[in-house]
């Protein structure tokens, strides 16, 4: 039996594709030494032994890499110049993605990890789950956290992470709220520093309003805009919002809210920067 034909027989073994190429290559090298290079040993016996070895390695690999055999369907969100996007991941984690950034993530988080890949800059609010760590991979570093808030910039030559709260493990270095981790290319390690965390300005361009009431959102807007509001009916305050709200001039945002919630938001007569909110009347066709 020549080398080529025997390799074809090996490739016909069921489930041969469940292991990574490097491991399959090492197994094949071992099989070859015990078969083609040892003509005195019966080929069929060694093929059977090799199959047992293959299955044994597969079980071992699965035990230490529980996600290895899970097929994941991935999605990718990419931003461009002057474009900031908001994404809610399958586990409820929230991500603000800065311009010229690419985030790859699975459509469902199967297995025992929640793994995403980042190229660029993003702000994460990771939903806590101590049984399924959240993992972020970039070109130079790998981060693990069970939950927390942090900003990661992978664009610069020195990749950098700012932690607002929670605990983050970056290539073996533990970072907590108020810590900054900087990737040092010279040492290929993480330099840990203490700094004051400030929410990035670009992140503030998009408000996640999902599940908040109208009164709560307007209260948040009052921190940035000077205005007063009067509700014709108290029930209007508790209207729940969905989606996101792009930060714009106040009038533009109020128009957006009025259309989305079917409300009338009008300037109050004789009062500057004051608005009255009423429910739009139902129009009936007689």
VENBEL-V688434 format. One record per backbone hydrogen bond with DSSP energy under -1.0 kcal/mol. NH is the residue of the N-H (numbers start at 1). CO is the residue of the C=O. E is the energy in kcal/mol with one decimal. If there is no record, write none. Layout:
# VENBEL-V688434
nh co e
NH CO E
NH CO E
This chain:
# VENBEL-V688434
nh co e
6 2 -2.1
7 3 -2.1
8 4 -1.8
9 5 -2.0
10 6 -2.3
11 7 -2.3
13 10 -1.7
16 13 -1.1
18 15 -1.4
24 20 -2.3
25 21 -2.5
26 22 -1.7
27 23 -2.2
28 24 -2.6
29 25 -2.1
30 26 -1.9
31 27 -2.5
32 28 -2.7
33 29 -1.9
34 30 -1.5
37 32 -1.9
38 35 -1.5
41 38 -1.5
46 42 -1.9
47 43 -2.6
48 44 -2.3
49 45 -2.4
50 46 -2.5
51 47 -2.2
52 48 -2.0
53 49 -2.4
54 50 -2.9
55 51 -2.6
56 52 -2.5
57 53 -2.6
58 54 -2.2
59 55 -2.4
60 56 -2.3
61 57 -3.1
62 58 -2.4
63 59 -2.0
64 60 -1.5
65 61 -1.2
68 65 -2.5
70 67 -1.4
75 105 -3.2
77 103 -2.7
79 101 -2.8
83 80 -1.4
85 97 -2.1
87 95 -2.7
89 93 -2.8
92 89 -2.4
94 125 -2.5
95 87 -2.7
96 123 -2.5
97 85 -3.3
98 121 -2.0
102 119 -2.8
103 77 -2.7
104 117 -2.6
105 75 -2.5
107 73 -3.2
110 108 -1.3
114 133 -2.8
116 135 -2.7
117 104 -2.5
118 137 -2.5
119 102 -2.4
122 152 -2.2
123 96 -2.8
124 150 -3.1
125 94 -2.8
126 148 -3.0
129 146 -2.8
134 145 -3.6
135 114 -3.2
136 143 -1.9
137 116 -2.3
138 141 -2.4
143 136 -2.8
144 169 -2.3
145 134 -1.8
148 126 -1.0
149 165 -1.9
150 124 -2.1
151 162 -2.5
152 122 -2.7
153 160 -3.0
154 120 -3.7
160 153 -2.5
161 181 -2.4
162 151 -2.6
163 179 -2.4
164 149 -2.7
165 149 -1.6
168 175 -3.2
169 144 -3.1
170 173 -3.0
171 142 -1.9
173 170 -2.1
175 168 -3.4
178 163 -2.8
179 176 -2.6
180 193 -3.1
181 161 -2.5
182 191 -2.3
183 159 -3.2
184 189 -3.3
188 184 -2.1
191 182 -3.3
193 180 -2.8
195 178 -3.0
205 202 -1.2
206 203 -1.4
207 245 -2.7
209 243 -1.8
211 241 -2.5
212 209 -1.9
214 239 -1.7
215 237 -2.0
217 213 -2.1
218 214 -2.5
219 215 -1.8
220 216 -1.7
221 217 -2.2
222 218 -1.6
223 220 -1.1
224 221 -1.4
225 221 -2.2
228 273 -2.4
230 275 -2.4
232 277 -2.5
236 233 -1.6
237 234 -1.3
239 236 -1.5
241 212 -2.9
245 207 -2.4
247 205 -2.9
253 249 -1.8
254 250 -2.5
255 251 -2.0
256 252 -2.0
257 253 -2.4
258 254 -2.3
259 255 -2.1
260 256 -2.4
261 257 -2.4
263 258 -2.2
264 278 -3.5
266 276 -2.3
268 274 -3.0
271 268 -1.7
275 228 -2.1
276 266 -3.0
277 230 -2.9
278 264 -2.5
280 262 -1.5
